[in-house]
Amino acid sequence: MPNDLPLVSIDLTPEYKQNLRELSKRYRNIRSDTQSIIGQLQLGNFTGDRIVGIGEEYIVYKVRVRNSNIQKGKSAGYRLVYQLESPTSVLLITIYSKSDREDIGANEIQEIIGQYYSDKKKD
């Protein structure tokens, strides 16, 4: 029986693209490491921990992604932050290596989202 549900569309913020590009210089496998999570999101499997403090208008999750370039497991891997815009649309906000930074604040996430939507209105 084929899956009749439409795939969830995935958008990327400029912040996400820039961080992915920078991380890919040090970690060659980052794209394949993140592909399984992105595939799950496209199928509508929204994983991770919901980030509180962002406000009710944004549904934002942070998910752990294993870094196959280092031998330490998920806890020392990447953190991918995404917004559930609608049941059929996801916005990848940012990605960072846990070895580079401990955490990302709700204010920073709000700034990235706000910048993305203000740039989108200009287009």
MARBA-3410 file (N, C-alpha, C, O; in Angstrom, 1 decimal):
123
0.8,-1.2,0.0,0.0,0.0,0.0,0.9,1.2,0.0,1.7,1.5,0.9 ~ 0.8,2.1,-1.0,1.7,3.2,-1.1,1.2,4.3,-0.1,0.1,4.4,0.3 ~ 2.2,5.1,0.3,1.9,6.2,1.3,1.3,7.3,0.5,2.0,7.9,-0.4 ~ 0.1,7.7,0.8,-0.6,8.7,0.0,-0.4,10.1,0.6,-0.9,11.1,0.1 ~ 0.3,10.2,1.8,0.5,11.5,2.4,1.5,12.3,1.6,2.5,11.7,1.1
1.3,13.6,1.4,2.3,14.4,0.6,3.5,14.6,1.5,3.5,14.6,2.7 ~ 4.7,14.7,0.8,5.9,15.0,1.5,5.8,16.4,2.1,5.3,17.3,1.5 ~ 6.4,16.5,3.2,6.5,17.8,3.9,7.6,18.6,3.2,8.7,18.1,2.9 ~ 7.3,19.9,2.8,8.3,20.7,2.2,9.3,21.2,3.2,8.9,21.5,4.3 ~ 10.6,21.3,2.8,11.6,21.8,3.7,12.2,23.1,3.1,12.7,23.1,2.0
12.2,24.1,3.9,12.9,25.4,3.6,14.1,25.5,4.5,14.2,25.0,5.6 ~ 15.1,26.3,4.0,16.3,26.5,4.8,16.5,28.0,5.0,16.4,28.8,4.0 ~ 16.9,28.4,6.2,17.3,29.8,6.4,18.7,30.0,5.9,19.5,29.1,5.8 ~ 19.0,31.3,5.6,20.4,31.6,5.2,21.4,31.2,6.3,22.5,30.7,6.1 ~ 21.0,31.3,7.6,21.8,30.9,8.7,22.1,29.4,8.7,23.3,29.0,8.9
21.1,28.6,8.4,21.3,27.1,8.3,22.3,26.8,7.1,23.2,26.0,7.3 ~ 22.1,27.4,6.0,23.0,27.2,4.8,24.4,27.6,5.1,25.3,26.8,4.8 ~ 24.6,28.7,5.8,26.0,29.2,6.1,26.6,28.2,7.1,27.8,27.9,7.0 ~ 25.9,27.9,8.2,26.4,27.0,9.2,26.8,25.6,8.6,27.8,25.0,8.9 ~ 25.9,25.1,7.7,26.1,23.8,7.1,27.4,23.9,6.2,28.2,23.0,6.2
27.6,25.0,5.5,28.7,25.1,4.6,30.0,25.2,5.5,31.0,24.5,5.2 ~ 30.0,25.9,6.6,31.1,26.0,7.5,31.5,24.7,8.1,32.6,24.3,8.2 ~ 30.5,24.0,8.6,30.7,22.7,9.3,31.2,21.7,8.3,32.0,20.8,8.7 ~ 30.7,21.7,7.0,31.1,20.7,6.0,32.6,20.8,5.7,33.2,19.9,5.2 ~ 33.2,22.0,6.0,34.7,22.1,5.8,35.5,21.2,6.8,36.5,20.7,6.5
34.9,21.1,8.0,35.6,20.3,9.0,35.0,18.8,9.1,35.8,17.9,9.4 ~ 33.8,18.7,8.8,33.1,17.4,8.9,32.6,17.0,7.6,31.5,17.4,7.2 ~ 33.3,16.1,6.8,32.9,15.8,5.5,31.6,15.1,5.3,30.9,15.2,4.3 ~ 31.2,14.4,6.4,30.0,13.6,6.3,28.7,14.3,6.8,27.7,13.6,6.9 ~ 28.8,15.6,7.0,27.6,16.2,7.7,26.3,16.1,6.8,25.3,16.0,7.4
26.5,16.2,5.5,25.3,16.1,4.7,24.6,14.8,4.8,23.4,14.7,4.8 ~ 25.4,13.7,4.7,24.8,12.4,4.8,24.3,12.1,6.3,23.3,11.4,6.5 ~ 25.0,12.7,7.3,24.6,12.5,8.7,23.2,13.2,8.9,22.4,12.6,9.6 ~ 23.0,14.3,8.3,21.7,15.1,8.5,20.6,14.6,7.5,19.4,14.8,7.8 ~ 21.0,13.8,6.5,20.0,13.4,5.5,18.9,12.5,6.1,17.7,12.6,5.7
19.3,11.7,7.1,18.2,10.8,7.7,17.2,11.6,8.5,16.0,11.2,8.4 ~ 17.6,12.6,9.2,16.7,13.4,9.9,15.8,14.2,8.9,14.6,14.3,9.1 ~ 16.4,14.8,7.9,15.6,15.5,6.9,14.6,14.6,6.2,13.5,15.0,6.0 ~ 15.0,13.4,6.0,14.1,12.4,5.4,12.9,12.1,6.3,11.8,12.0,5.9 ~ 13.2,12.0,7.6,12.1,11.8,8.6,11.2,13.0,8.6,10.0,12.8,8.7
11.7,14.2,8.6,10.9,15.4,8.6,10.0,15.4,7.3,8.8,15.8,7.4 ~ 10.6,15.1,6.2,9.8,15.1,4.9,8.6,14.1,5.0,7.6,14.3,4.4 ~ 8.8,13.0,5.8,7.7,12.0,5.9,6.7,12.4,7.0,5.7,11.7,7.2 ~ 7.0,13.5,7.7,6.1,14.0,8.7,6.4,13.5,10.1,5.6,13.6,11.0 ~ 7.5,12.9,10.3,8.0,12.4,11.6,8.8,13.5,12.3,10.0,13.6,12.1
8.1,14.3,13.1,8.7,15.4,13.7,9.3,15.0,15.1,8.6,14.8,16.0 ~ 10.7,14.9,15.1,11.4,14.4,16.2,12.1,15.5,17.0,12.1,16.6,16.5 ~ 12.6,15.2,18.1,13.4,16.2,18.9,12.6,16.7,20.1,11.5,16.3,20.3 ~ 13.2,17.6,20.7,12.6,18.3,21.9,12.1,19.6,21.6,12.8,20.4,20.9 ~ 10.9,19.9,22.0,10.4,21.3,21.7,11.1,22.3,22.6,11.3,22.1,23.8
11.5,23.4,21.9,12.1,24.5,22.6,11.1,25.4,23.2,10.3,26.0,22.4 ~ 11.2,25.7,24.5,10.2,26.6,25.1,10.9,28.0,25.2,12.1,28.1,25.1 ~ 10.0,29.0,25.4,10.5,30.3,25.5,10.6,31.1,24.2,11.0,32.2,24.2 ~ 10.1,30.4,23.1,10.1,31.1,21.8,8.8,31.9,21.6,8.8,32.9,20.9 ~ 7.8,31.4,22.3,6.5,32.0,22.1,5.5,31.0,21.4,6.0,30.0,20.8
4.3,31.2,21.6,3.3,30.3,21.1,3.2,30.3,19.6,2.7,29.3,19.0 ~ 3.6,31.4,18.9,3.4,31.5,17.5,4.4,30.6,16.7,4.2,30.3,15.5 ~ 5.5,30.2,17.4,6.5,29.4,16.7,6.5,28.0,17.4,6.7,27.9,18.6 ~ 6.5,26.9,16.6,6.7,25.6,17.1,8.1,25.2,16.7,8.3,24.8,15.5 ~ 9.0,25.2,17.6,10.4,24.9,17.3,10.9,23.7,18.0,10.7,23.6,19.2
11.7,22.9,17.3,12.3,21.7,17.9,13.8,21.7,17.7,14.3,22.3,16.7 ~ 14.5,21.0,18.6,15.9,20.8,18.5,16.1,19.3,18.5,15.6,18.6,19.4 ~ 16.9,18.8,17.5,17.1,17.3,17.5,18.6,17.1,17.4,19.3,17.8,16.8 ~ 19.0,16.0,18.1,20.4,15.5,18.0,20.6,14.8,16.7,19.8,14.0,16.3 ~ 21.8,15.0,16.2,22.2,14.3,15.0,23.6,13.8,15.2,24.5,14.5,15.7
23.8,12.5,15.0,25.1,11.9,15.2,26.1,12.4,14.2,25.8,12.6,13.0 ~ 27.3,12.7,14.6,28.4,13.1,13.8,29.3,11.9,13.5,30.0,11.5,14.4 ~ 29.3,11.4,12.3,30.0,10.2,12.0,31.5,10.4,11.8,32.3,9.5,11.7 ~ 31.9,11.7,11.8,33.3,12.0,11.7,34.1,12.0,13.0,35.3,11.9,13.0 ~ 33.3,12.0,14.1,33.9,11.8,15.4,33.3,10.6,16.1,32.1,10.3,15.8
34.0,9.9,16.9,33.5,8.6,17.5,33.0,8.9,18.9,33.5,8.3,19.8 ~ 32.0,9.7,19.0,31.5,10.0,20.4,30.0,9.8,20.5,29.5,10.0,21.6 ~ 29.2,9.5,19.5,27.8,9.3,19.6,27.0,10.6,19.4,27.6,11.7,19.1 ~ 25.7,10.5,19.6,24.8,11.7,19.3,25.0,12.8,20.3,24.9,14.0,19.8 ~ 25.4,12.6,21.5,25.5,13.7,22.5,26.6,14.7,22.1,26.5,15.8,22.5
27.6,14.2,21.4,28.7,15.1,21.0,28.6,15.5,19.5,29.5,16.1,18.9 ~ 27.4,15.2,18.9,27.2,15.5,17.5,26.7,16.9,17.2,27.2,17.8,17.8 ~ 25.8,16.9,16.3,25.2,18.2,15.8,23.9,18.4,16.5,23.2,17.5,17.0 ~ 23.4,19.7,16.5,22.1,20.0,16.9,21.4,20.7,15.7,21.9,21.7,15.3 ~ 20.3,20.2,15.3,19.6,20.8,14.2,18.3,21.4,14.8,17.5,20.7,15.5
18.1,22.7,14.5,16.9,23.4,15.1,16.0,23.7,13.9,16.4,24.2,12.9 ~ 14.7,23.3,14.1,13.8,23.5,13.0,12.4,24.0,13.5,12.1,23.8,14.7 ~ 11.7,24.7,12.6,10.4,25.2,13.0,9.4,24.4,12.2,9.5,24.2,11.0 ~ 8.3,24.0,12.9,7.2,23.4,12.2,6.2,24.5,11.8,5.5,25.0,12.6 ~ 6.3,24.9,10.5,5.5,26.1,10.0,4.1,25.6,9.9,3.1,26.4,10.2
3.9,24.4,9.4,2.5,23.8,9.2,2.7,22.3,9.2,3.8,21.9,9.1 ~ 1.6,21.6,9.1,1.8,20.1,9.0,2.5,19.7,7.7,2.9,18.5,7.6 ~ 2.6,20.6,6.8,3.2,20.2,5.5,4.4,21.1,5.2,4.9,21.1,4.0 ~ 4.9,21.8,6.1,6.1,22.7,5.9,7.0,22.9,7.1,6.5,23.1,8.2 ~ 8.3,22.7,6.9,9.3,22.7,7.9,10.4,23.7,7.5,10.8,23.8,6.3
10.8,24.5,8.4,11.9,25.5,8.2,13.1,25.1,9.0,13.0,25.0,10.3 ~ 14.2,24.7,8.3,15.4,24.4,9.1,16.1,25.7,9.5,16.5,26.5,8.6 ~ 16.2,26.0,10.7,16.6,27.3,11.3,18.1,27.3,11.3,18.7,28.3,10.8 ~ 18.8,26.4,12.0,20.2,26.4,12.2,20.7,25.0,12.5,19.9,24.1,12.9 ~ 22.0,24.8,12.3,22.7,23.6,12.8,24.0,24.0,13.4,24.7,24.9,12.9
24.4,23.3,14.4,25.7,23.6,15.0,26.2,22.3,15.6,25.5,21.4,15.9 ~ 27.6,22.3,15.8,28.3,21.2,16.4,28.3,21.4,17.9,28.6,22.5,18.4 ~ 28.0,20.4,18.7,28.0,20.5,20.1,29.4,20.8,20.7,29.5,21.4,21.7 ~ 30.4,20.4,19.9,31.8,20.7,20.3,32.1,22.2,20.2,33.1,22.7,20.8 ~ 31.4,22.9,19.3,31.6,24.3,19.1,30.9,25.2,20.0,31.4,26.2,20.5
29.7,24.8,20.4,28.9,25.7,21.3,28.0,24.8,22.1,27.5,23.7,21.6 ~ 27.7,25.2,23.3,27.0,24.4,24.2,25.5,24.4,23.9,24.9,23.3,23.9 ~ 24.9,25.6,23.6,23.5,25.7,23.5,23.2,26.9,22.6,24.0,27.7,22.3 ~ 21.9,27.0,22.2,21.5,28.2,21.5,20.3,28.7,22.2,19.4,28.0,22.7 ~ 20.3,30.0,22.4,19.2,30.7,23.2,17.9,30.9,22.4,18.0,31.0,21.1
16.8,31.0,23.1,15.5,31.3,22.4,15.6,32.6,21.7,15.0,32.8,20.6 ~ 16.2,33.6,22.3,16.3,34.9,21.6,17.0,34.9,20.3,16.6,35.5,19.3 ~ 18.1,34.1,20.2,18.8,33.9,18.9,18.0,33.2,17.9,18.0,33.6,16.7 ~ 17.2,32.2,18.3,16.3,31.5,17.4,15.2,32.5,16.9,14.9,32.5,15.7 ~ 14.7,33.3,17.8,13.7,34.3,17.3,14.2,35.3,16.3,13.6,35.6,15.4
15.5,35.7,16.5,16.1,36.6,15.6,16.3,36.0,14.2,16.0,36.6,13.2 ~ 16.7,34.7,14.2,16.9,34.1,12.9,15.6,33.9,12.2,15.5,34.2,11.0 ~ 14.6,33.5,12.9,13.2,33.3,12.3,12.7,34.7,11.8,12.2,34.8,10.7 ~ 12.8,35.7,12.6,12.4,37.1,12.3,13.1,37.6,11.0,12.4,38.1,10.1 ~ 14.4,37.4,11.0,15.2,37.8,9.8,14.7,37.1,8.5,14.6,37.7,7.5
14.5,35.8,8.7,14.1,35.0,7.5,12.8,35.5,7.0,12.6,35.6,5.7 ~ 11.8,35.7,7.8,10.5,36.1,7.3,10.5,37.5,6.8,9.8,37.9,5.9 ~ 11.3,38.4,7.4,11.4,39.8,6.9,12.1,39.8,5.5,11.7,40.6,4.6 ~ 13.1,38.9,5.3,13.7,38.8,4.0,12.8,38.2,3.0,12.8,38.6,1.8 ~ 12.0,37.3,3.4,11.0,36.6,2.5,10.0,37.6,2.0,9.5,37.5,0.9
9.5,38.5,2.9,8.5,39.5,2.5,9.1,40.4,1.4,8.3,40.9,0.6 ~ 10.4,40.7,1.5,11.0,41.6,0.5,11.1,40.9,-0.9,11.0,41.7,-1.9 ~ 11.1,39.6,-1.0,11.2,38.9,-2.3,9.9,39.0,-3.1,9.9,38.5,-4.2
END
